[in-house]
């Protein structure tokens, strides 16, 4: 495996550079990055729906069950068009869903930490993660638009860290390629 990775070290380097560039754009221009991600979601939903719709037509001709695929296809097409037409509504809906999810999991994590207090050490870490989830939910539920931008920035930070690690991996693999070829 090292021989193969060493031979294609440059792919890791390019992936890392692209990830760092994406992360920088997400940090500097989070609104535009968010809009682009929503537009990509709209395109995905539309074409996924289109292919499901086509599969339902083929299923109908073949005499198989096709109603579920038809419904899935039409729903995907409709959601894709809706997302493209009203991207801000989609962003707010996603932020609110994440906000409610974070609230629910945060409360449950705090409850679990209190119950585990007598059984294990370090339960405070579970409680802390629950409190952080509750804080995130507060941000998203009070200001879903700002929360969505914050999530885009978090994705940007992740992309930069991920990209830097791939760049270093690519450079390290390059050294192994040189050693292996000697």
C-alpha positions in Angstrom: 0.0 0.0 0.0 2.9 2.4 0.8 4.2 1.8 -2.7 0.9 2.7 -4.3 0.3 5.7 -2.1 3.9 6.8 -2.6 3.5 6.6 -6.4 0.4 8.8 -6.2 1.5 11.2 -3.5 0.5 14.1 -5.6 -3.2 13.2 -5.4 -3.1 13.8 -1.6 -1.3 17.1 -2.1 -3.8 18.3 -4.7 -6.8 17.2 -2.5 -5.2 19.0 0.5 -4.6 22.2 -1.4 -8.2 22.2 -2.8 -9.6 21.5 0.7 -7.6 24.4 2.2 -8.8 26.7 -0.6 -12.4 25.7 0.0 -11.9 26.2 3.7 -10.5 29.7 3.2 -13.4 30.6 1.0 -15.9 29.3 3.6 -14.2 31.4 6.3 -13.9 34.6 4.2 -17.1 34.4 2.3 -19.4 32.1 4.3 -22.6 33.5 2.8 -21.6 32.8 -0.7 -20.2 29.4 0.3 -23.6 28.6 1.9 -25.5 29.7 -1.2 -23.3 27.5 -3.4 -23.8 24.5 -1.1 -27.6 25.0 -1.2 -27.5 25.3 -5.0 -25.6 22.0 -5.2 -28.2 20.5 -2.9 -30.9 21.8 -5.2 -29.2 20.3 -8.3 -28.7 17.0 -6.4 -32.3 16.8 -5.2 -33.6 17.6 -8.7 -31.5 15.0 -10.6 -31.9 12.4 -7.9 -35.7 12.9 -8.2 -35.4 12.8 -12.0 -33.6 9.5 -12.0 -36.0 8.0 -9.4 -38.9 9.1 -11.7 -37.2 7.5 -14.7 -36.7 4.3 -12.7 -40.4 4.2 -11.8 -41.3 4.4 -15.5 -39.0 1.5 -16.3 -40.4 -0.4 -13.3 -43.9 0.2 -14.5 -43.1 -1.2 -18.0 -41.4 -4.2 -16.3 -44.5 -4.8 -14.2 -42.8 -4.3 -10.9 -43.8 -2.1 -8.0 -43.1 1.4 -9.1 -45.4 3.7 -7.0 -42.8 4.4 -4.3 -40.2 5.4 -6.8 -42.6 7.6 -8.6 -43.5 9.4 -5.4 -39.8 9.7 -4.4 -38.9 11.0 -7.9 -41.7 13.6 -7.9 -40.8 14.7 -4.3 -37.1 15.0 -5.2 -37.9 17.1 -8.3 -40.3 19.3 -6.3 -37.8 19.8 -3.5 -35.0 20.5 -5.9 -37.1 23.2 -7.6 -38.2 24.6 -4.3 -34.6 24.7 -3.0 -33.4 26.4 -6.1 -36.3 29.0 -6.0 -36.1 29.7 -2.3 -32.6 28.8 -1.1 -32.9 31.0 2.1 -35.9 29.0 3.2 -33.9 25.8 2.8 -31.0 27.2 4.8 -33.3 28.3 7.6 -35.1 24.9 7.6 -31.8 23.0 7.8 -30.5 25.3 10.6 -33.7 24.9 12.6 -33.7 21.1 12.2 -30.1 21.0 13.4 -31.0 23.3 16.2 -33.9 21.1 17.5 -31.7 18.0 17.1 -28.9 19.7 19.1 -31.3 20.7 21.8 -32.7 17.2 22.2 -29.4 15.4 22.2 -27.9 18.0 24.5 -30.6 17.6 27.1 -30.4 13.8 26.9 -26.6 13.9 27.3 -26.8 16.1 30.4 -29.4 13.7 31.9 -27.2 10.7 31.1 -24.2 12.5 32.7 -26.1 13.1 35.9 -27.3 9.5 36.0 -23.8 8.2 35.2 -22.2 10.4 37.9 -22.2 7.6 40.5 -21.1 4.9 38.1 -18.1 6.2 36.1 -15.4 8.9 36.3 -15.3 11.5 33.6 -19.0 11.8 33.2 -18.6 15.5 33.2 -17.3 15.3 29.7 -20.6 13.9 28.6 -22.3 16.7 30.5 -20.0 19.2 28.9 -20.8 17.9 25.4 -24.5 18.2 26.3 -24.1 21.8 27.4 -22.2 22.6 24.2 -25.0 21.0 22.1 -27.6 23.1 24.0 -25.6 26.2 23.4 -25.4 25.4 19.7 -29.1 24.8 19.6 -29.7 28.2 21.2 -27.6 29.9 18.5 -29.4 28.1 15.7 -32.9 28.5 17.1 -32.5 32.2 18.0 -30.7 33.2 14.8 -30.9 30.4 12.2 -29.4 32.5 9.5 -26.4 33.4 11.6 -26.2 29.9 12.8 -26.0 28.6 9.3 -23.2 31.0 8.5 -21.4 29.8 11.7 -21.8 26.2 10.6 -20.3 27.2 7.2 -17.3 28.7 9.1 -16.9 25.5 11.2 -16.9 23.5 7.9 -14.3 25.9 6.6 -12.0 25.4 9.7 -12.5 21.6 9.3 -11.6 21.8 5.6 -8.4 23.8 6.3 -7.3 21.4 9.0 -8.2 18.4 6.8 -6.4 19.9 3.8 -3.2 20.8 5.7 -3.1 17.2 7.0 -3.4 15.9 3.4 -0.7 18.3 2.2 1.7 17.0 4.8 0.7 13.4 4.1 1.3 14.0 0.3 4.7 15.5 1.0 5.7 12.7 3.4 4.5 10.1 0.8 6.6 11.8 -1.8 9.7 11.2 0.3 8.7 7.5 0.6 8.3 7.3 -3.2 11.9 8.6 -3.6 13.2 6.1 -1.1 11.2 3.2 -2.7 12.4 4.0 -6.2 16.1 4.0 -5.2 
